[in-house]
Amino acid sequence: MLCLYAGIHCICDITIINRIYYYYYYYYYYYYYYYYYYYYYYYYYYYYYYYYYFYYYFYYYYYYYYYYYYYYYYYYYYYYYYYYYYYY
């Protein structure tokens, strides 16, 4: 009876240890998944921010170029008009 009790006690201990190990593994897996998800979200956010910054820079550069081109065209037109008016 003592041996049987000891055997049941040993089986119960193994079951508890397996259950603890299972819960530990489950929480570890959940934590790893959450960390991976957070890292992916952070990477996506960084990529989106970088893309937005690049787009903004490109837009600014395009606007600046367009403005410069317009100014140059206006200056050229004014110069041409002045030249035409002066000589003719």
C-alpha atoms as one frame of an Amber mdcrd trajectory, in Angstrom:
protein
   0.000   0.000   0.000   2.873   2.288   0.778   4.475   1.462  -2.549   1.218
   2.057  -4.351   0.818   5.383  -2.552   4.392   6.304  -3.420   3.770   5.354
  -7.035   0.626   7.474  -7.240   2.483  10.321  -5.572   5.272   9.984  -8.118
   2.766   9.947 -10.987   1.046  13.004  -9.556   4.376  14.789  -9.308   5.171
  13.983 -12.929   1.738  15.203 -13.995   2.182  18.468 -12.090   5.665  18.934
 -13.525   4.375  18.281 -17.032   1.536  20.701 -16.494   3.907  23.398 -15.229
   6.208  22.746 -18.133   3.278  22.968 -20.553   2.083  26.254 -19.117   5.595
  27.634 -19.102   6.066  26.619 -22.715   2.710  28.088 -23.638   3.475  31.448
 -22.009   6.922  31.482 -23.492   5.460  30.851 -26.921   2.864  33.561 -26.391
   5.519  36.000 -25.246   7.672  35.176 -28.255   4.718  35.656 -30.576   3.852
  38.949 -28.943   7.457  40.112 -29.210   7.598  39.109 -32.855   4.346  40.900
 -33.541   5.593  44.038 -31.781   8.847  43.913 -33.708   6.965  43.511 -36.979
   4.673  46.394 -36.121   7.625  48.567 -35.184   9.400  47.682 -38.411   6.273
  48.420 -40.419   5.824  51.726 -38.656   9.456  52.651 -39.278   9.159  51.682
 -42.914   5.987  53.721 -43.293   7.612  56.712 -41.636  10.640  56.410 -43.855
   8.438  56.128 -46.941   6.423  59.136 -45.892   9.572  61.110 -45.274  10.956
  60.133 -48.662   7.703  61.051 -50.341   7.642  64.385 -48.607  11.226  65.066
 -49.584  10.535  64.103 -53.155   7.471  66.326 -53.268   9.406  69.215 -51.822
  12.185  68.705 -54.300   9.712  68.557 -57.175   7.975  71.677 -55.988  11.271
  73.470 -55.662  12.307  72.396 -59.129   9.009  73.480 -60.572   9.266  76.835
 -58.873  12.783  77.298 -60.127  11.765  76.371 -63.615   8.846  78.780 -63.514
  11.031  81.547 -62.241  13.580  80.902 -64.914  10.923  80.893 -67.589   9.448
  84.092 -66.298  12.842  85.745 -66.246  13.575  84.594 -69.734  10.261  85.848
 -70.972  10.775  89.200 -69.296  14.231  89.517 -70.746  12.983  88.634 -74.181
  10.178  91.145 -73.951  12.528  93.812 -72.768  14.952  93.063 -75.554  12.215
  93.147 -78.131  10.806  96.371 -76.820  14.172  98.022 -76.599  15.419  97.186
 -80.046  12.219  97.386 -81.947
